[in-house]
Amino acid sequence: MKILKYLGITFIVAGSLFATAYFIKSNSKSKVTFEIKSPKILNIEKKTVATGKVVPEDEIEIKPQISGIIDKLLVEEGDLVNNGQLLAIIKVVPNEQALNSSKGRYERSKINLKNSKIEYKRNLDLFNKNVIAKREMETVELNYNQAKQEVSNAYSDLQIIRLGSVGGSSLANTNIRSTIEGTILEIPVKEGQQVTESNNFNPGTTIAIIADLNKMIFEGKVDESEVGKLKTGMPLQVNLGAIQDEKFEAKLRFIAPKGNEESGAVKFKIEGIVNLDSLEVVRAGYSANASLVLERKDSVLSISESLLQFDRKTGKSYIELEIGDQKFERRDIKTGISDGINVEIISGIDINDKIKVWNKTESYEEFDKEDIVE
């Protein structure tokens, strides 16, 4: 019995020793050695990026002055046109009611003219015989001249309703011409399509959109938190989505006085004159990003933003300063501007201090294979 008792005690002691050794081994890990970094003297720029596109400074929509059907289109999209160049010809389709009314007016005016002519000749004979006074004769002559003018006006109105112009003038309303020199960006109509005239009550059908692609602007939007730091005349660097690894210089010329809400944020429109002379082919509507420098400081004490830590209660920033071999203490600091990578240090440390890289983690190789549970 004693032998069994001793064997039991032996097994218990051996098991305890084995369990203790296994626990110590499985929970022992390599000690983390923190890296340290020192502040540097850097130039820091605080920037914002405005998204938008590059568009012509002026886009002109060509609209007809008379309704009808597109008879001929003489240009295509992408063509260069001169001021006054013929773009399209409209075939007039007269309104039946207006045409009938105009015909009736023309016929009535001819009847009145015929009657006025007879009366004029009768009174002229009487005047020559000194039967009527000169004043009465002048009144008859005035009525006769007015009747002739009414016939001319009625005929002109009839021609306009029928043909869209009077006498086939080269500047007829049926001839659609360019009003500027530039490139045709879009022709939203086709031959045979009906178009309506532009007037006080109707904007009319757009026949062509023309712009000078030598004068381009950047059109974008910035957030309300940054618009207060912008000023007209500020330089911009524009990157085009269609052209990689090339930047274009621009200058801010306009900041909208009113913002518009988009997805819960208020955005303000900005415009900048951009120089695209280096491009052989310029196309309207390129997507673009413009970088604006909101604030810049040269030769300031700076550290990487990754070294900053923040107090959970106060939200204030601090760093951990090395005071001995892998020994660190908290040091509150005051920061300035940041470019998203480096941040200016106003007070709290100097150039010779060494700062803990607090977010260092152990690499995979530093773990023992037995610590990894499959």
Protein Blocks (a to p, Z undefined) as FASTA:
>chain_A
ZZmmmmmmmmmmmmmmmmmmmmmmmmpccddddddddddddddddddddddddddfbdcd
dddfbdcddfbdcbdehiacdehiafbdcdddddfklmmmmmmmmmmmmmmmmmmmmmmm
mmmmmmmnomacfklmmmmmmmmmmmmmmmmmmmmmmmmmmnopahhiakbfklccdfbd
cddfbdcbdehiacddddfkbgbjafbdcddfkbccddddddfklmmmpcehiacddddf
klghiacddddfbdcfbdcdeehiacddddddddfklpmbdcehiacdddddfbdcehia
dddfklpccdfklopacddddfbehiacdddddddddehlaccdfbhpafkbccddfkbc
cdfklpcfklpcZZ
